[in-house]
Amino acid sequence: MPTVIGPAVNVASRLETLAKARDVELALSGESATAAGLAAGSLTIEDVDIRGLEATFSVVLVSRVADLAPEWAGWRDNPQS
């Protein structure tokens, strides 16, 4: 079975651990939140130290993913709308 290693895998693992520790549904990078068009004013943002990175890392913590975009709440049930 192949193994995946590298900086991206390290960051993903740290974000998963952080989400569990903070009891949130989602932890994502500030860059990802910006690229997704999420409004920073409504989000919890923390600068955290991630082992293996030299600088602090901006992380967005989302308690409930469904609250990000209520208008998208049913997109899986009706993807054509």
C-alpha positions in Angstrom: 0.0 0.0 0.0 1.5 3.4 -0.9 2.3 6.0 1.7 1.8 9.7 1.2 4.2 12.1 2.9 5.2 15.7 2.6 4.3 19.2 3.9 0.7 19.1 2.7 0.0 15.8 4.5 1.6 17.2 7.6 -0.6 20.3 7.6 -3.7 18.3 6.8 -3.0 16.0 9.7 -2.4 19.0 12.1 -5.7 20.7 10.9 -7.6 17.5 11.6 -6.1 17.2 15.1 -6.8 20.9 15.8 -10.5 20.5 14.7 -10.9 17.6 17.1 -9.2 19.4 19.9 -11.3 22.6 19.4 -14.5 20.5 18.9 -15.3 22.1 15.5 -16.5 20.4 12.3 -13.9 22.1 10.1 -10.4 23.6 10.4 -9.0 25.1 7.2 -6.2 27.4 6.2 -6.9 31.2 6.0 -5.8 30.9 2.3 -8.4 28.2 1.6 -11.1 30.3 3.3 -10.2 33.3 1.2 -10.1 31.2 -2.0 -13.6 29.8 -1.2 -14.9 33.3 -0.8 -15.8 32.9 2.9 -16.5 36.2 4.7 -13.7 36.6 7.2 -15.8 38.8 9.5 -18.1 35.9 10.4 -15.3 33.3 11.0 -13.1 32.4 14.0 -9.5 32.8 12.9 -6.5 31.8 14.9 -2.8 31.9 14.2 -1.3 28.6 15.4 2.0 26.9 15.5 2.1 23.8 13.3 5.0 21.4 13.9 7.2 21.3 10.9 6.4 24.9 9.7 8.7 27.8 10.6 6.0 30.5 10.8 2.6 30.6 12.4 -0.3 29.4 10.3 -3.6 31.2 10.0 -6.4 28.7 10.6 -10.2 29.2 10.3 -12.3 27.2 12.7 -15.9 26.5 11.7 -18.2 25.1 14.4 -20.9 24.0 12.0 -20.2 23.7 8.3 -23.9 24.0 7.5 -23.8 27.6 8.8 -21.2 28.7 6.2 -23.7 29.1 3.4 -27.3 28.3 4.3 -28.4 28.8 0.7 -26.2 25.8 -0.2 -27.7 23.6 2.5 -29.6 21.3 0.1 -27.2 21.3 -2.8 -26.6 17.6 -2.6 -30.3 16.8 -2.7 -30.9 19.1 -5.7 -27.6 19.9 -7.5 -29.3 21.4 -10.5 -30.8 24.4 -8.7 
